[in-house]
């Protein structure tokens, strides 16, 4: 998330969700990972991701998420394609697989947001990664993709993701 209000809400709800999962499934082996991302132009040193590999240590994930800081600036869209690519390359285990996208900004590409939004990459991803292909790949790998609608500016993107996932 690019704003402090949204990031604090995401952190709080993510940690609550972790606790609820363990409470609901006390005997299950649960692996949790996390990818935080920002935009290319903000850090631009391949440091625009926080990639926490899957672990059973819920406290480790909670501690790392708690220290996250918001980053903003540049255009409004974020490098979601890079985050999806990292997520899909993780070593997914288990029968039930869930990915939760909580964002307050759309991905790059004019088809994913209103035409009046400033987008430094209006034709899509800077590296020509196809985010719609990534969404289809979540479905093909039997990873349920849940999109949390934090801000209305993501509605158009989420509508496209829903079509691609199905």
Secondary structure as UniProt FT lines:
FT   HELIX           4..24
FT   TURN            25..27
FT   STRAND          32..37
FT   HELIX           40..43
FT   STRAND          49..55
FT   HELIX           58..66
FT   HELIX           80..88
FT   STRAND          98..103
FT   HELIX           110..112
FT   TURN            115..116
FT   TURN            120..123
FT   TURN            126..127
FT   HELIX           131..140
FT   TURN            141..142
FT   STRAND          144..149
FT   HELIX           152..154
FT   HELIX           155..165
//
